[in-house]
Amino acid sequence: MILVAVMTGTVLFLVYVSKAHSYLSDKPATCTNCHIMAPQYATWNHSSHREVTHCNDCHVPHTSVTAKYYFKAKDGLRHATIFTLRKEPQVIFIKEEGAEVVRNNCIRCHTDLLNDPKLVRDASFHTENMESRTCIECHREVPHGRVNSLSSVPFARVPLPESPVPEWMEEFMQTFNTTP
C-alpha cells in the first residue's frame, strides 16, 4: 500500500512539475514551458498570424478531436523525452509528419484565398504548384521568419514559466539559507 502511495505521489508530482495539464490547452505560452521554443513563440507573437491563430491552429491536425489529442500526446511525449534527456538541437526543424499537418492547416484556413477566382486568375502558377510543392517552400517566412535557433533571437521576450517550487518551500529555503 505504501509503494502505491509513493508511486502515485511521484506521478502527481511529475505531472505538476512538468505542467502536463497545460498541454491540454491551446495557449501559445504553453509552448514556452520548454525554453527551446522561445524563438518560435517570439516570432509568432510579432507576426500577423498572432491575431487569428495560436500554435495548435497550425501545428495540430483538426480532422477530429481524437486526431488532435493523439497528435498532441505523441508529439508532446517526443518533445518531453528530448527535453528531459537534454538532447534538444540548437536548430529546430519541423518533422515530416508535422510539416504535412501544417500544410493541411494552411489549406484549411486559406481555402477562400486559394479558390478566389480573382487571385487564381492572376496567380496561375500558384494553382499549378499546389499539388507538387508544400506551402512553406514559397511562404517559408510565415509566421516565424528565418528563425531556426535560440541564437537567432537571443533577447526574445517570452512568458517565463512559473517556478514549480511551492511558495511555502521557497519561504522555508529562504529562511533556511539566511540562518547563520
C-alpha positions in Angstrom: 0.0 0.0 0.0 2.9 2.4 0.8 4.5 1.6 -2.5 1.3 2.5 -4.4 1.1 5.8 -2.4 4.7 6.7 -3.2 4.2 5.9 -6.9 1.0 7.9 -7.0 2.7 10.8 -5.3 5.6 10.7 -7.6 3.4 10.6 -10.7 1.3 13.5 -9.4 4.5 15.5 -8.6 5.8 14.9 -12.1 2.5 16.0 -13.6 2.6 19.1 -11.5 6.3 20.0 -12.2 6.1 19.3 -15.9 2.9 21.3 -16.2 1.3 18.4 -18.1 -2.2 19.8 -17.7 -1.2 23.0 -19.6 -0.6 20.9 -22.7 -4.3 20.2 -22.9 -5.0 23.8 -23.6 -4.4 25.9 -26.7 -2.5 28.7 -25.0 0.6 29.7 -27.0 2.6 30.4 -23.8 2.4 26.6 -23.1 5.0 26.2 -25.9 7.5 28.2 -23.9 7.4 25.7 -21.0 10.3 24.3 -22.9 12.9 27.2 -23.4 13.9 25.9 -26.8 10.7 27.2 -28.3 11.3 30.8 -27.2 12.3 32.0 -30.8 9.2 30.4 -32.3 6.9 32.0 -29.8 8.6 35.4 -30.1 8.4 35.4 -33.9 4.8 34.2 -34.0 4.0 36.9 -31.4 5.3 39.5 -33.9 3.6 38.1 -36.9 0.2 38.8 -38.4 -0.9 35.3 -37.6 -0.8 36.2 -33.9 -4.2 38.0 -34.3 -6.0 35.0 -35.7 -4.2 31.8 -34.7 -2.3 30.0 -32.0 0.3 27.2 -32.2 -2.3 24.4 -32.3 -4.2 26.0 -35.2 -1.2 25.3 -37.4 0.7 22.5 -35.8 -2.0 20.1 -34.7 -4.5 18.2 -37.0 -8.1 19.3 -37.0 -9.7 16.3 -38.7 -11.2 15.1 -35.4 -10.8 15.6 -31.6 -9.2 12.2 -31.4 -6.6 13.0 -34.1 -5.8 16.3 -32.4 -5.2 14.9 -28.9 -3.4 11.8 -30.3 -1.0 14.0 -32.2 -0.5 16.4 -29.3 0.2 13.4 -26.9 2.6 11.7 -29.4 4.4 14.9 -30.3 4.4 16.1 -26.6 5.9 12.8 -25.4 8.7 13.1 -28.0 9.4 16.7 -27.0 9.3 15.9 -23.3 11.7 13.0 -23.8 14.1 15.1 -25.8 14.0 17.9 -23.3 14.3 15.7 -20.3 17.3 13.9 -21.8 18.8 17.3 -22.8 19.0 16.2 -26.4 17.3 19.3 -27.9 19.1 20.5 -31.0 20.3 24.1 -31.3 18.5 24.4 -34.6 14.9 23.2 -34.8 13.4 21.8 -38.0 9.9 20.5 -38.3 9.5 16.8 -38.8 7.9 15.4 -42.0 4.6 14.5 -40.2 4.4 17.9 -38.6 5.1 19.6 -42.0 2.2 17.7 -43.5 -0.1 18.8 -40.7 1.0 22.4 -41.2 0.4 22.2 -44.9 -3.1 20.8 -44.4 -3.9 23.6 -41.9 -2.6 26.2 -44.3 -5.1 24.9 -46.9 -7.9 24.6 -44.3 -7.5 28.2 -43.2 -6.8 29.7 -46.6 -9.3 27.8 -48.8 -11.1 31.0 -49.6 -8.0 32.7 -50.9 -6.9 29.6 -52.8 -10.3 29.4 -54.6 -10.8 33.1 -55.1 -11.3 33.5 -58.9 -9.6 36.9 -59.0 -6.5 35.6 -57.3 -6.4 32.3 -59.2 -6.5 34.2 -62.5 -3.6 36.4 -61.5 -1.5 33.6 -60.0 -2.0 30.6 -62.2 1.5 29.3 -61.1 0.1 29.0 -57.6 -2.6 26.6 -58.7 -0.2 24.6 -60.8 2.3 24.2 -57.9 -0.2 23.5 -55.1 0.0 19.7 -55.6 3.7 19.3 -56.2 5.0 21.7 -53.6 4.3 22.5 -50.0 3.1 25.9 -48.8 6.3 26.6 -46.9 8.5 26.1 -49.9 7.4 29.6 -51.1 5.9 31.0 -47.9 8.8 29.8 -45.6 8.9 33.0 -43.6 5.3 32.8 -42.5 4.9 33.2 -39.5 8.3 32.5 -37.9 10.6 34.3 -40.3 14.1 32.9 -40.7 14.2 31.8 -37.1 15.8 28.4 -36.6 17.7 28.6 -33.3 17.9 30.2 -29.9 20.8 32.4 -31.0 18.7 33.9 -33.8 16.6 35.9 -31.3 18.8 36.0 -28.1 16.7 38.7 -26.4 13.3 37.4 -27.3 10.6 38.4 -24.8 8.6 35.4 -23.9 6.4 34.5 -21.0 8.6 33.0 -18.3 7.3 29.7 -16.9 6.3 29.9 -13.2 8.5 28.1 -10.7 7.4 24.6 -9.9 8.6 25.0 -6.3 5.6 25.7 -4.0 5.6 29.1 -2.2 5.9 27.6 1.3 9.0 25.6 0.2 10.6 28.8 -1.3 10.0 30.6 2.0 11.4 27.8 4.0 14.5 27.7 1.8 15.0 31.4 2.2 14.7 31.1 5.9 17.0 28.1 6.0 19.6 29.9 3.8 19.6 33.1 5.8 20.0 31.4 9.2 23.6 31.8 10.5 
